[in-house]
Amino acid sequence: MSLEKIVPVVPTVEPEVSSPDPQKVIAGNPVHTTWNLEERDGLYCGIWQSTPGKWTISYDEWEYCRILEGVSVISQDDGDAVTVRAGDSFVLRPGFKGSWEVIETTRKDYVIRL
């Protein structure tokens, strides 16, 4: 394997800063910072961080996440909720609808497959 095919885990790209669509925000003023390390052929991966707040989410894609730091609560529309923190990993499947609440600034690495 050649080294030019290895992408460093430490972000070496300029971050993108954004916020959820205001119509989706339930509480707070969350700010997202995303370091996109790979985007090709329907595959996206990188590191994402958010400051505290709560917003609605709806997934049309697969997303694998591993929480690197912070605490968040992911709730389904039916009321079931899970608290995730550093060391936790999980998959959000297409069709998932609910909310993401960042309790303590949360950083995760992610892999999204469309």
Order of alpha helices (4+ residues) and beta strands (2+ residues): beta-beta-beta-beta-beta-beta-beta-beta-beta
